[in-house]
Amino acid sequence: LGYFVFYVIGRFVLSLAFVIALTSAVLGLLMLRRKYRPHNFQEGDIVALTLAVLVSGWPGVFVLVPLGFIIAILISVGARVLYGIERIYLPPAFLLASPIAFIFGIKILKHFLRVPL
């Protein structure tokens, strides 16, 4: 019974606790950013970005953040070159990166970190 409890806590409870902690941290940072730069956010952006962090899970969130910014840069360059749009918003890029981080997050981390996960 002791090994089972240890396994359940190590595999499920800690993963859930880490995801909740990281989601809370991201939500706090986004709320702080919206307070000082409200022009960067539309209605529902914070909820969409928080949902993206929740969907990516643990440890996919470590893939989500850099991948989301890379996709945002690519979308921004494409929008600037093709349509002349000067500013894009982050949620579409992060919502696009979220399923990629969820499905391939562990494989990407294993490839780049070269440690067992």
Phi and psi in degrees as a GROMACS rama.xvg file:
@    title "Ramachandran Plot"
@    xaxis  label "Phi"
@    yaxis  label "Psi"
@TYPE xy
-64.2673  -41.091  GLY-2
-66.4954  -40.0567  TYR-3
-62.3079  -45.6531  PHE-4
-63.5021  -44.1254  VAL-5
-60.1507  -42.3782  PHE-6
-65.4459  -45.5513  TYR-7
-63.2512  -44.1189  VAL-8
-65.2418  -42.4531  ILE-9
-69.3582  -35.0844  GLY-10
-93.6363  -35.2912  ARG-11
-111.428  -50.2887  PHE-12
-68.5908  -45.1064  VAL-13
-66.6027  -37.5127  LEU-14
-62.4629  -43.6851  SER-15
-64.7251  -41.0952  LEU-16
-64.0647  -40.9162  ALA-17
-64.6839  -42.3566  PHE-18
-64.7668  -42.5763  VAL-19
-64.8629  -41.7578  ILE-20
-64.489  -44.8091  ALA-21
-67.5969  -37.711  LEU-22
-64.7896  -41.4099  THR-23
-63.5805  -40.1712  SER-24
-65.149  -44.3587  ALA-25
-64.6534  -42.3186  VAL-26
-61.4349  -43.2025  LEU-27
-62.5353  -43.6834  GLY-28
-63.7877  -39.7092  LEU-29
-68.4028  -38.824  LEU-30
-65.6206  -38.8122  MET-31
-65.8813  -41.7487  LEU-32
-65.5479  -39.5063  ARG-33
-66.7105  -29.9265  ARG-34
-65.3026  -39.599  LYS-35
-96.5608  -22.1685  TYR-36
-135.359  73.0129  ARG-37
-69.0508  -18.7273  PRO-38
-72.1505  -13.2856  HIS-39
-83.7349  -6.59612  ASN-40
-125.378  140.988  PHE-41
-101.298  178.021  GLN-42
-65.2121  125.88  GLU-43
87.3938  1.25167  GLY-44
-65.2268  -41.0659  ASP-45
-66.4797  -39.33  ILE-46
-65.5783  -40.3358  VAL-47
-66.0501  -42.0699  ALA-48
-68.221  -37.3176  LEU-49
-66.0191  -39.9425  THR-50
-63.0949  -38.2549  LEU-51
-63.2611  -39.5633  ALA-52
-66.3674  -40.9334  VAL-53
-65.2891  -40.5339  LEU-54
-68.2195  -37.2801  VAL-55
-68.3288  -28.4212  SER-56
72.4159  -170.529  GLY-57
-103.574  130.956  TRP-58
-94.0279  19.4395  PRO-59
-62.1536  -19.3684  GLY-60
-65.2391  -27.0805  VAL-61
-74.3144  -17.6164  PHE-62
-91.5209  -34.8074  VAL-63
-61.055  -47.4883  LEU-64
-63.5397  -53.7569  VAL-65
-65.7286  -38.9488  PRO-66
-65.427  -38.3508  LEU-67
-62.243  -41.9938  GLY-68
-70.6286  -36.1875  PHE-69
-64.3085  -44.4555  ILE-70
-65.1732  -38.6557  ILE-71
-62.3392  -39.8647  ALA-72
-65.3434  -43.749  ILE-73
-63.34  -42.4622  LEU-74
-65.1431  -40.0091  ILE-75
-64.4621  -43.9253  SER-76
-64.5523  -43.7348  VAL-77
-62.9153  -41.6087  GLY-78
-67.7355  -35.2225  ALA-79
-69.4403  -44.536  ARG-80
-72.1927  -46.3571  VAL-81
-81.8018  -39.5439  LEU-82
-118.859  -8.27342  TYR-83
74.8946  17.893  GLY-84
-78.9746  130.47  ILE-85
-89.3323  -28.858  GLU-86
-135.114  131.435  ARG-87
-116.248  164.863  ILE-88
-104.038  152.561  TYR-89
-73.9379  -33.1507  LEU-90
-56.1864  -39.6368  PRO-91
-60.6386  -38.6725  PRO-92
-67.7241  -42.7461  ALA-93
-71.5858  -34.3911  PHE-94
-69.8739  -28.2687  LEU-95
-74.4955  -36.6684  LEU-96
-77.9904  -21.7198  ALA-97
-61.5656  -49.5487  SER-98
-66.6729  -30.7865  PRO-99
-65.0548  -43.5279  ILE-100
-67.179  -34.5882  ALA-101
-68.6337  -43.3932  PHE-102
-81.0915  -45.2232  ILE-103
-109.173  7.88514  PHE-104
-59.3017  -47.0208  GLY-105
-67.9236  -39.0691  ILE-106
-64.4057  -40.6333  LYS-107
-65.4085  -43.8544  ILE-108
-65.1195  -39.6276  LEU-109
-63.4648  -39.1807  LYS-110
-66.6966  -45.2208  HIS-111
-83.8397  -33.2394  PHE-112
-90.4822  -24.7502  LEU-113
56.7061  40.7667  ARG-114
-127.757  151.704  VAL-115
-73.0267  134.033  PRO-116
